[in-house]
Amino acid sequence: MPVAALHGLPVDAPSALPYVIRTGEPQFIPNQEDYIRRWPHGAMLPYFDQLDSGYAISITSLSPIGDQPLGAWLVTYESEHHSSPDERALMGTLADLAGQALKRVRLQEARVELATALQKTMLPTLPEHLPGLEVAARYRPSRDGLDIGGDWYDAFVMPDGAIALEIGDTQGHDVDAAAAMGQVRASMRAIAAHEPDPATVLTRTNELLVTMDAARFASCTMLHIDPDDGQVTGASAGHVPLLYARDDGSHSIRELPGGPVLGVLPDADYSEETFTLDKDAALVMVTDGVVEGPALTLDAGMERAGTLAAQAVHDGLNAEETADRILDAAVAVNHLDDVAVLIIRRT
């Protein structure tokens, strides 16, 4: 059947297919003569001289969504065809199944659109024009489920002018995980405004999550960076280590002190350490989906990401370009988890 005959056809057109979609009444048309008799102005008329004279059409409507028509199941035959009662029943069944499948597809599309919009609102805008520093972040959703998850990052200027950075992973990759992630991120930012030390922020956030009885835990790393001298104070709540990439092409894996994941132990205490971020060096913060998966162990993934980061810094790439390179490394782990990358580079 010529597709052009149906392209752009309005649902109120005086033709067989729009009629079925509009009314839900099936049409079984055994030949061209019957089509012309029923639909003297039908969309197929201009094409009949290209088709066999016995051309036949069977059309049944897809099950609607409420009062809204969804479409139709259309079968064409190259010669005259009189549909039997069994064929007509089968057409109705197939149309009903197709309609149900299309409804599920549309529902999933709506859920994905909602999830994507929710994720975008939850991922923060990074601060711009930081003197002596570059910051960049990337996020990629899980390949298993909705385009949403529990990984997050944040970067903001503290009241004392220092830069706070955090990256974390809330259990799960669904809407509930995203909601829990939003609570954790907002809590940490609010606490940091009054308690700037990373260890204290993690301790207070853990207390809050335990009190909320959220039934979800989260790993996290938080850094506090002085842009003037590059002094970094950091703590970790059961999160994967930092990567320290230098401009000479070398790198190291830095395991921060801290404590357990957030939201599990009510009396958990966290510690921190201070070190210096050298000029032209970068700190790379990732979630485990970047460096661990079915195809790669955590140690191998950390080493691979560290090598990529160090090469990027050595090549003079900026933080944005380095973040892209690290995110691409996640492909090597064949991950299903969502992933996040946060990079701070001292210039």
Contacts in CASP RR format, 6 or more apart in sequence:
PFRMAT RR
TARGET T0000
AUTHOR 0000-0000-0000
METHOD contacts of the structure
MODEL  1
MPVAALHGLPVDAPSALPYVIRTGEPQFIPNQEDYIRRWPHGAMLPYFDQ
LDSGYAISITSLSPIGDQPLGAWLVTYESEHHSSPDERALMGTLADLAGQ
ALKRVRLQEARVELATALQKTMLPTLPEHLPGLEVAARYRPSRDGLDIGG
DWYDAFVMPDGAIALEIGDTQGHDVDAAAAMGQVRASMRAIAAHEPDPAT
VLTRTNELLVTMDAARFASCTMLHIDPDDGQVTGASAGHVPLLYARDDGS
HSIRELPGGPVLGVLPDADYSEETFTLDKDAALVMVTDGVVEGPALTLDA
GMERAGTLAAQAVHDGLNAEETADRILDAAVAVNHLDDVAVLIIRRT
1 44 0 8 1.000
1 57 0 8 1.000
1 74 0 8 1.000
1 76 0 8 1.000
2 44 0 8 1.000
2 47 0 8 1.000
2 50 0 8 1.000
5 43 0 8 1.000
5 44 0 8 1.000
5 46 0 8 1.000
5 47 0 8 1.000
6 17 0 8 1.000
6 43 0 8 1.000
9 15 0 8 1.000
9 17 0 8 1.000
9 18 0 8 1.000
9 43 0 8 1.000
10 18 0 8 1.000
11 18 0 8 1.000
11 21 0 8 1.000
11 22 0 8 1.000
11 69 0 8 1.000
12 18 0 8 1.000
12 22 0 8 1.000
13 42 0 8 1.000
13 43 0 8 1.000
14 39 0 8 1.000
14 41 0 8 1.000
14 42 0 8 1.000
15 39 0 8 1.000
15 41 0 8 1.000
15 42 0 8 1.000
15 43 0 8 1.000
15 44 0 8 1.000
16 27 0 8 1.000
16 29 0 8 1.000
16 35 0 8 1.000
16 38 0 8 1.000
16 39 0 8 1.000
16 42 0 8 1.000
16 44 0 8 1.000
16 57 0 8 1.000
16 59 0 8 1.000
17 43 0 8 1.000
17 59 0 8 1.000
17 72 0 8 1.000
17 74 0 8 1.000
19 25 0 8 1.000
19 27 0 8 1.000
19 39 0 8 1.000
20 26 0 8 1.000
20 27 0 8 1.000
20 59 0 8 1.000
20 60 0 8 1.000
20 61 0 8 1.000
20 72 0 8 1.000
21 61 0 8 1.000
21 69 0 8 1.000
21 70 0 8 1.000
21 71 0 8 1.000
21 72 0 8 1.000
22 69 0 8 1.000
23 61 0 8 1.000
24 61 0 8 1.000
24 64 0 8 1.000
24 69 0 8 1.000
25 61 0 8 1.000
26 58 0 8 1.000
26 59 0 8 1.000
26 60 0 8 1.000
26 61 0 8 1.000
26 88 0 8 1.000
26 91 0 8 1.000
26 92 0 8 1.000
27 38 0 8 1.000
27 57 0 8 1.000
27 58 0 8 1.000
27 59 0 8 1.000
28 57 0 8 1.000
28 58 0 8 1.000
28 59 0 8 1.000
28 82 0 8 1.000
28 83 0 8 1.000
28 88 0 8 1.000
29 35 0 8 1.000
29 38 0 8 1.000
29 56 0 8 1.000
29 57 0 8 1.000
29 58 0 8 1.000
29 59 0 8 1.000
30 56 0 8 1.000
30 80 0 8 1.000
30 81 0 8 1.000
30 82 0 8 1.000
30 83 0 8 1.000
31 53 0 8 1.000
31 54 0 8 1.000
31 55 0 8 1.000
31 56 0 8 1.000
31 80 0 8 1.000
32 48 0 8 1.000
32 51 0 8 1.000
32 53 0 8 1.000
32 54 0 8 1.000
32 55 0 8 1.000
35 42 0 8 1.000
35 44 0 8 1.000
35 55 0 8 1.000
35 57 0 8 1.000
36 45 0 8 1.000
36 48 0 8 1.000
39 45 0 8 1.000
44 57 0 8 1.000
48 55 0 8 1.000
51 78 0 8 1.000
52 78 0 8 1.000
52 79 0 8 1.000
54 77 0 8 1.000
54 78 0 8 1.000
54 79 0 8 1.000
54 80 0 8 1.000
55 76 0 8 1.000
55 77 0 8 1.000
55 78 0 8 1.000
55 79 0 8 1.000
56 76 0 8 1.000
56 77 0 8 1.000
56 79 0 8 1.000
56 80 0 8 1.000
56 81 0 8 1.000
57 74 0 8 1.000
57 75 0 8 1.000
57 76 0 8 1.000
57 77 0 8 1.000
58 74 0 8 1.000
58 75 0 8 1.000
58 76 0 8 1.000
58 77 0 8 1.000
58 81 0 8 1.000
58 83 0 8 1.000
58 87 0 8 1.000
58 88 0 8 1.000
58 91 0 8 1.000
59 72 0 8 1.000
59 73 0 8 1.000
59 74 0 8 1.000
59 75 0 8 1.000
60 72 0 8 1.000
60 73 0 8 1.000
60 88 0 8 1.000
60 91 0 8 1.000
60 92 0 8 1.000
60 94 0 8 1.000
60 95 0 8 1.000
61 69 0 8 1.000
61 70 0 8 1.000
61 71 0 8 1.000
61 72 0 8 1.000
61 73 0 8 1.000
61 95 0 8 1.000
62 69 0 8 1.000
62 70 0 8 1.000
62 71 0 8 1.000
62 72 0 8 1.000
62 73 0 8 1.000
62 95 0 8 1.000
62 96 0 8 1.000
62 98 0 8 1.000
62 99 0 8 1.000
62 102 0 8 1.000
63 70 0 8 1.000
63 95 0 8 1.000
63 96 0 8 1.000
63 99 0 8 1.000
63 100 0 8 1.000
63 103 0 8 1.000
64 70 0 8 1.000
65 103 0 8 1.000
65 106 0 8 1.000
70 99 0 8 1.000
70 102 0 8 1.000
70 103 0 8 1.000
71 99 0 8 1.000
71 102 0 8 1.000
72 95 0 8 1.000
73 91 0 8 1.000
73 92 0 8 1.000
73 94 0 8 1.000
73 95 0 8 1.000
73 98 0 8 1.000
75 91 0 8 1.000
83 91 0 8 1.000
111 146 0 8 1.000
112 146 0 8 1.000
112 147 0 8 1.000
115 146 0 8 1.000
115 147 0 8 1.000
115 148 0 8 1.000
115 175 0 8 1.000
115 178 0 8 1.000
116 147 0 8 1.000
116 148 0 8 1.000
118 148 0 8 1.000
118 175 0 8 1.000
118 178 0 8 1.000
119 139 0 8 1.000
119 141 0 8 1.000
119 147 0 8 1.000
119 148 0 8 1.000
119 149 0 8 1.000
119 178 0 8 1.000
122 152 0 8 1.000
122 178 0 8 1.000
122 181 0 8 1.000
122 182 0 8 1.000
122 185 0 8 1.000
123 137 0 8 1.000
123 139 0 8 1.000
123 152 0 8 1.000
123 153 0 8 1.000
124 153 0 8 1.000
124 154 0 8 1.000
124 155 0 8 1.000
124 156 0 8 1.000
124 185 0 8 1.000
126 135 0 8 1.000
126 136 0 8 1.000
126 137 0 8 1.000
126 155 0 8 1.000
127 135 0 8 1.000
127 155 0 8 1.000
127 156 0 8 1.000
127 157 0 8 1.000
127 163 0 8 1.000
130 157 0 8 1.000
130 163 0 8 1.000
130 227 0 8 1.000
131 227 0 8 1.000
132 227 0 8 1.000
132 346 0 8 1.000
132 347 0 8 1.000
133 163 0 8 1.000
133 225 0 8 1.000
133 227 0 8 1.000
133 344 0 8 1.000
133 345 0 8 1.000
133 346 0 8 1.000
133 347 0 8 1.000
134 318 0 8 1.000
134 319 0 8 1.000
134 320 0 8 1.000
134 343 0 8 1.000
134 344 0 8 1.000
134 345 0 8 1.000
134 347 0 8 1.000
135 155 0 8 1.000
135 163 0 8 1.000
135 165 0 8 1.000
135 319 0 8 1.000
135 342 0 8 1.000
135 343 0 8 1.000
135 344 0 8 1.000
135 345 0 8 1.000
136 318 0 8 1.000
136 319 0 8 1.000
136 320 0 8 1.000
136 322 0 8 1.000
136 323 0 8 1.000
136 342 0 8 1.000
136 343 0 8 1.000
137 153 0 8 1.000
137 155 0 8 1.000
137 323 0 8 1.000
137 340 0 8 1.000
137 341 0 8 1.000
137 342 0 8 1.000
137 343 0 8 1.000
138 323 0 8 1.000
138 324 0 8 1.000
138 326 0 8 1.000
138 327 0 8 1.000
138 339 0 8 1.000
138 340 0 8 1.000
138 341 0 8 1.000
139 151 0 8 1.000
139 153 0 8 1.000
139 338 0 8 1.000
139 339 0 8 1.000
139 340 0 8 1.000
139 341 0 8 1.000
140 327 0 8 1.000
140 330 0 8 1.000
140 338 0 8 1.000
140 339 0 8 1.000
140 340 0 8 1.000
141 147 0 8 1.000
141 148 0 8 1.000
141 149 0 8 1.000
141 173 0 8 1.000
141 338 0 8 1.000
142 148 0 8 1.000
142 149 0 8 1.000
142 173 0 8 1.000
142 336 0 8 1.000
142 337 0 8 1.000
142 338 0 8 1.000
143 335 0 8 1.000
143 336 0 8 1.000
144 173 0 8 1.000
144 336 0 8 1.000
144 337 0 8 1.000
145 173 0 8 1.000
145 174 0 8 1.000
146 173 0 8 1.000
146 174 0 8 1.000
146 175 0 8 1.000
148 173 0 8 1.000
148 174 0 8 1.000
148 175 0 8 1.000
148 177 0 8 1.000
148 178 0 8 1.000
148 338 0 8 1.000
149 170 0 8 1.000
149 172 0 8 1.000
149 173 0 8 1.000
149 174 0 8 1.000
149 177 0 8 1.000
149 178 0 8 1.000
149 181 0 8 1.000
149 338 0 8 1.000
150 169 0 8 1.000
150 170 0 8 1.000
150 171 0 8 1.000
150 172 0 8 1.000
150 173 0 8 1.000
150 177 0 8 1.000
150 178 0 8 1.000
150 180 0 8 1.000
150 181 0 8 1.000
150 338 0 8 1.000
151 167 0 8 1.000
151 168 0 8 1.000
151 169 0 8 1.000
151 170 0 8 1.000
151 173 0 8 1.000
151 181 0 8 1.000
151 287 0 8 1.000
151 289 0 8 1.000
151 337 0 8 1.000
151 338 0 8 1.000
151 339 0 8 1.000
151 340 0 8 1.000
152 166 0 8 1.000
152 167 0 8 1.000
152 168 0 8 1.000
152 169 0 8 1.000
152 170 0 8 1.000
152 181 0 8 1.000
152 182 0 8 1.000
152 184 0 8 1.000
152 185 0 8 1.000
152 340 0 8 1.000
153 165 0 8 1.000
153 166 0 8 1.000
153 167 0 8 1.000
153 168 0 8 1.000
153 285 0 8 1.000
153 340 0 8 1.000
153 341 0 8 1.000
153 342 0 8 1.000
154 164 0 8 1.000
154 165 0 8 1.000
154 166 0 8 1.000
154 167 0 8 1.000
154 185 0 8 1.000
154 188 0 8 1.000
154 189 0 8 1.000
155 163 0 8 1.000
155 164 0 8 1.000
155 165 0 8 1.000
155 166 0 8 1.000
155 342 0 8 1.000
155 344 0 8 1.000
156 163 0 8 1.000
156 164 0 8 1.000
156 189 0 8 1.000
156 192 0 8 1.000
157 163 0 8 1.000
157 164 0 8 1.000
158 164 0 8 1.000
158 192 0 8 1.000
158 193 0 8 1.000
158 196 0 8 1.000
158 224 0 8 1.000
159 193 0 8 1.000
159 196 0 8 1.000
160 196 0 8 1.000
161 227 0 8 1.000
162 196 0 8 1.000
162 224 0 8 1.000
162 225 0 8 1.000
162 226 0 8 1.000
162 227 0 8 1.000
163 224 0 8 1.000
163 225 0 8 1.000
163 227 0 8 1.000
163 344 0 8 1.000
164 189 0 8 1.000
164 192 0 8 1.000
164 196 0 8 1.000
164 222 0 8 1.000
164 223 0 8 1.000
164 224 0 8 1.000
164 225 0 8 1.000
165 222 0 8 1.000
165 223 0 8 1.000
165 225 0 8 1.000
165 285 0 8 1.000
165 342 0 8 1.000
165 344 0 8 1.000
166 185 0 8 1.000
166 188 0 8 1.000
166 220 0 8 1.000
166 221 0 8 1.000
166 222 0 8 1.000
166 223 0 8 1.000
166 342 0 8 1.000
167 220 0 8 1.000
167 221 0 8 1.000
167 239 0 8 1.000
167 285 0 8 1.000
167 286 0 8 1.000
167 287 0 8 1.000
167 340 0 8 1.000
167 342 0 8 1.000
168 184 0 8 1.000
168 218 0 8 1.000
168 219 0 8 1.000
168 220 0 8 1.000
168 221 0 8 1.000
168 239 0 8 1.000
168 287 0 8 1.000
168 340 0 8 1.000
169 218 0 8 1.000
169 219 0 8 1.000
169 220 0 8 1.000
169 239 0 8 1.000
169 287 0 8 1.000
169 288 0 8 1.000
169 340 0 8 1.000
170 177 0 8 1.000
170 180 0 8 1.000
170 181 0 8 1.000
170 184 0 8 1.000
170 216 0 8 1.000
170 217 0 8 1.000
170 218 0 8 1.000
171 177 0 8 1.000
171 180 0 8 1.000
171 216 0 8 1.000
171 217 0 8 1.000
171 218 0 8 1.000
172 216 0 8 1.000
173 337 0 8 1.000
173 338 0 8 1.000
176 216 0 8 1.000
177 216 0 8 1.000
180 214 0 8 1.000
180 216 0 8 1.000
180 218 0 8 1.000
181 218 0 8 1.000
183 209 0 8 1.000
183 212 0 8 1.000
183 214 0 8 1.000
184 205 0 8 1.000
184 209 0 8 1.000
184 218 0 8 1.000
184 220 0 8 1.000
184 262 0 8 1.000
187 205 0 8 1.000
187 208 0 8 1.000
187 209 0 8 1.000
188 201 0 8 1.000
188 205 0 8 1.000
188 220 0 8 1.000
188 222 0 8 1.000
191 200 0 8 1.000
191 201 0 8 1.000
191 204 0 8 1.000
191 205 0 8 1.000
191 208 0 8 1.000
192 201 0 8 1.000
192 222 0 8 1.000
195 201 0 8 1.000
195 204 0 8 1.000
196 224 0 8 1.000
197 224 0 8 1.000
197 233 0 8 1.000
197 272 0 8 1.000
198 222 0 8 1.000
198 223 0 8 1.000
198 224 0 8 1.000
198 233 0 8 1.000
198 234 0 8 1.000
198 235 0 8 1.000
198 270 0 8 1.000
198 272 0 8 1.000
199 234 0 8 1.000
199 235 0 8 1.000
199 258 0 8 1.000
199 270 0 8 1.000
199 271 0 8 1.000
199 272 0 8 1.000
200 270 0 8 1.000
201 222 0 8 1.000
201 235 0 8 1.000
202 220 0 8 1.000
202 222 0 8 1.000
202 235 0 8 1.000
202 237 0 8 1.000
202 258 0 8 1.000
202 259 0 8 1.000
202 262 0 8 1.000
202 270 0 8 1.000
203 268 0 8 1.000
203 269 0 8 1.000
203 270 0 8 1.000
205 220 0 8 1.000
205 262 0 8 1.000
206 237 0 8 1.000
206 262 0 8 1.000
206 263 0 8 1.000
206 264 0 8 1.000
206 265 0 8 1.000
206 266 0 8 1.000
206 268 0 8 1.000
206 270 0 8 1.000
207 266 0 8 1.000
209 217 0 8 1.000
209 218 0 8 1.000
209 262 0 8 1.000
209 263 0 8 1.000
210 263 0 8 1.000
210 264 0 8 1.000
210 265 0 8 1.000
210 266 0 8 1.000
214 263 0 8 1.000
216 263 0 8 1.000
217 261 0 8 1.000
217 262 0 8 1.000
217 263 0 8 1.000
217 264 0 8 1.000
218 237 0 8 1.000
218 261 0 8 1.000
218 262 0 8 1.000
218 263 0 8 1.000
219 236 0 8 1.000
219 237 0 8 1.000
219 238 0 8 1.000
219 239 0 8 1.000
219 240 0 8 1.000
219 261 0 8 1.000
219 262 0 8 1.000
219 288 0 8 1.000
220 236 0 8 1.000
220 237 0 8 1.000
220 238 0 8 1.000
220 239 0 8 1.000
220 261 0 8 1.000
220 262 0 8 1.000
221 234 0 8 1.000
221 235 0 8 1.000
221 236 0 8 1.000
221 237 0 8 1.000
221 239 0 8 1.000
221 240 0 8 1.000
221 242 0 8 1.000
221 256 0 8 1.000
221 285 0 8 1.000
222 234 0 8 1.000
222 235 0 8 1.000
222 236 0 8 1.000
223 232 0 8 1.000
223 233 0 8 1.000
223 234 0 8 1.000
223 283 0 8 1.000
223 285 0 8 1.000
223 344 0 8 1.000
224 232 0 8 1.000
224 233 0 8 1.000
224 234 0 8 1.000
225 231 0 8 1.000
225 232 0 8 1.000
225 233 0 8 1.000
225 277 0 8 1.000
225 344 0 8 1.000
226 232 0 8 1.000
229 276 0 8 1.000
230 276 0 8 1.000
230 277 0 8 1.000
230 346 0 8 1.000
231 274 0 8 1.000
231 275 0 8 1.000
231 276 0 8 1.000
231 277 0 8 1.000
232 274 0 8 1.000
232 275 0 8 1.000
232 276 0 8 1.000
232 277 0 8 1.000
232 283 0 8 1.000
233 272 0 8 1.000
233 273 0 8 1.000
233 274 0 8 1.000
234 256 0 8 1.000
234 272 0 8 1.000
234 273 0 8 1.000
234 274 0 8 1.000
235 256 0 8 1.000
235 257 0 8 1.000
235 258 0 8 1.000
235 259 0 8 1.000
235 270 0 8 1.000
235 271 0 8 1.000
235 272 0 8 1.000
235 273 0 8 1.000
236 255 0 8 1.000
236 256 0 8 1.000
236 257 0 8 1.000
236 258 0 8 1.000
236 259 0 8 1.000
237 258 0 8 1.000
237 259 0 8 1.000
237 260 0 8 1.000
237 261 0 8 1.000
237 262 0 8 1.000
237 270 0 8 1.000
238 258 0 8 1.000
238 259 0 8 1.000
238 260 0 8 1.000
238 261 0 8 1.000
239 287 0 8 1.000
240 286 0 8 1.000
240 287 0 8 1.000
240 288 0 8 1.000
240 291 0 8 1.000
240 292 0 8 1.000
240 298 0 8 1.000
240 302 0 8 1.000
241 253 0 8 1.000
241 254 0 8 1.000
241 255 0 8 1.000
241 256 0 8 1.000
241 302 0 8 1.000
242 253 0 8 1.000
242 254 0 8 1.000
242 255 0 8 1.000
242 256 0 8 1.000
242 283 0 8 1.000
242 284 0 8 1.000
242 285 0 8 1.000
243 251 0 8 1.000
243 252 0 8 1.000
243 253 0 8 1.000
243 254 0 8 1.000
243 283 0 8 1.000
243 284 0 8 1.000
243 285 0 8 1.000
243 286 0 8 1.000
243 302 0 8 1.000
243 305 0 8 1.000
243 306 0 8 1.000
243 309 0 8 1.000
244 251 0 8 1.000
244 252 0 8 1.000
244 253 0 8 1.000
244 254 0 8 1.000
244 277 0 8 1.000
244 281 0 8 1.000
244 282 0 8 1.000
244 283 0 8 1.000
244 284 0 8 1.000
245 251 0 8 1.000
245 281 0 8 1.000
245 282 0 8 1.000
245 283 0 8 1.000
245 284 0 8 1.000
245 306 0 8 1.000
245 309 0 8 1.000
245 310 0 8 1.000
245 312 0 8 1.000
245 313 0 8 1.000
245 322 0 8 1.000
246 278 0 8 1.000
246 280 0 8 1.000
246 281 0 8 1.000
246 310 0 8 1.000
246 313 0 8 1.000
246 314 0 8 1.000
247 280 0 8 1.000
247 281 0 8 1.000
247 313 0 8 1.000
247 314 0 8 1.000
247 316 0 8 1.000
248 314 0 8 1.000
249 310 0 8 1.000
249 311 0 8 1.000
249 313 0 8 1.000
249 314 0 8 1.000
250 310 0 8 1.000
251 306 0 8 1.000
251 307 0 8 1.000
251 309 0 8 1.000
251 310 0 8 1.000
253 302 0 8 1.000
253 303 0 8 1.000
253 306 0 8 1.000
254 275 0 8 1.000
256 272 0 8 1.000
256 273 0 8 1.000
257 271 0 8 1.000
257 272 0 8 1.000
257 273 0 8 1.000
258 270 0 8 1.000
258 271 0 8 1.000
258 272 0 8 1.000
259 268 0 8 1.000
259 269 0 8 1.000
259 270 0 8 1.000
259 271 0 8 1.000
260 268 0 8 1.000
277 283 0 8 1.000
277 344 0 8 1.000
277 346 0 8 1.000
278 346 0 8 1.000
279 346 0 8 1.000
279 347 0 8 1.000
280 313 0 8 1.000
280 345 0 8 1.000
280 346 0 8 1.000
280 347 0 8 1.000
281 313 0 8 1.000
281 345 0 8 1.000
281 346 0 8 1.000
282 309 0 8 1.000
282 312 0 8 1.000
282 313 0 8 1.000
282 319 0 8 1.000
282 322 0 8 1.000
282 343 0 8 1.000
282 344 0 8 1.000
282 345 0 8 1.000
282 346 0 8 1.000
283 343 0 8 1.000
283 344 0 8 1.000
283 345 0 8 1.000
284 305 0 8 1.000
284 306 0 8 1.000
284 309 0 8 1.000
284 322 0 8 1.000
284 326 0 8 1.000
284 341 0 8 1.000
284 342 0 8 1.000
284 343 0 8 1.000
285 341 0 8 1.000
285 342 0 8 1.000
285 343 0 8 1.000
285 344 0 8 1.000
286 305 0 8 1.000
286 326 0 8 1.000
286 339 0 8 1.000
286 340 0 8 1.000
286 341 0 8 1.000
286 342 0 8 1.000
287 337 0 8 1.000
287 338 0 8 1.000
287 339 0 8 1.000
287 340 0 8 1.000
287 341 0 8 1.000
288 298 0 8 1.000
288 337 0 8 1.000
289 330 0 8 1.000
289 333 0 8 1.000
289 335 0 8 1.000
289 337 0 8 1.000
289 338 0 8 1.000
289 339 0 8 1.000
290 305 0 8 1.000
290 326 0 8 1.000
290 327 0 8 1.000
290 329 0 8 1.000
290 330 0 8 1.000
290 333 0 8 1.000
290 335 0 8 1.000
290 339 0 8 1.000
290 340 0 8 1.000
290 341 0 8 1.000
291 298 0 8 1.000
291 301 0 8 1.000
291 302 0 8 1.000
291 304 0 8 1.000
291 305 0 8 1.000
291 329 0 8 1.000
291 330 0 8 1.000
291 333 0 8 1.000
292 298 0 8 1.000
292 301 0 8 1.000
292 333 0 8 1.000
292 335 0 8 1.000
293 333 0 8 1.000
293 334 0 8 1.000
293 335 0 8 1.000
293 337 0 8 1.000
294 333 0 8 1.000
294 334 0 8 1.000
294 335 0 8 1.000
294 336 0 8 1.000
295 332 0 8 1.000
295 333 0 8 1.000
295 334 0 8 1.000
296 304 0 8 1.000
296 332 0 8 1.000
296 333 0 8 1.000
296 334 0 8 1.000
301 329 0 8 1.000
301 332 0 8 1.000
301 333 0 8 1.000
304 329 0 8 1.000
304 332 0 8 1.000
305 326 0 8 1.000
305 329 0 8 1.000
308 325 0 8 1.000
308 326 0 8 1.000
308 329 0 8 1.000
309 322 0 8 1.000
309 325 0 8 1.000
309 326 0 8 1.000
309 343 0 8 1.000
312 321 0 8 1.000
312 322 0 8 1.000
312 325 0 8 1.000
312 326 0 8 1.000
313 322 0 8 1.000
313 345 0 8 1.000
317 325 0 8 1.000
318 345 0 8 1.000
319 343 0 8 1.000
319 344 0 8 1.000
319 345 0 8 1.000
322 343 0 8 1.000
322 345 0 8 1.000
323 341 0 8 1.000
323 342 0 8 1.000
323 343 0 8 1.000
326 341 0 8 1.000
326 343 0 8 1.000
327 339 0 8 1.000
327 341 0 8 1.000
330 339 0 8 1.000
END
